[in-house]
Amino acid sequence: MTDTDQKSAIYLRLTRAEALVLFEWVARVGAAGDLLVEDPAEQQVLWRIEGQLESKLSEPLGPEYKEAVEAARKEVRGSEQ
């Protein structure tokens, strides 16, 4: 990333549970081709988000990934009730 990119970068703060829920959704709709994009730039952004999340999360490689996603979903849902 160049200095110009760094100055214009936007950082989002997510809990680990939120990040895992978002990763699962992006990966699932991307793999299924269910996401309607108007422009190739939208797909590129989603791929980049998926890659960045994957590089920070260990759960997608774990043997209990499905259970981790369900627990993360429950945690996120609980924080909004």
Secondary structure as UniProt FT lines:
FT   HELIX           3..8
FT   HELIX           16..32
FT   HELIX           40..56
FT   HELIX           59..61
FT   TURN            63..64
FT   HELIX           65..79
//
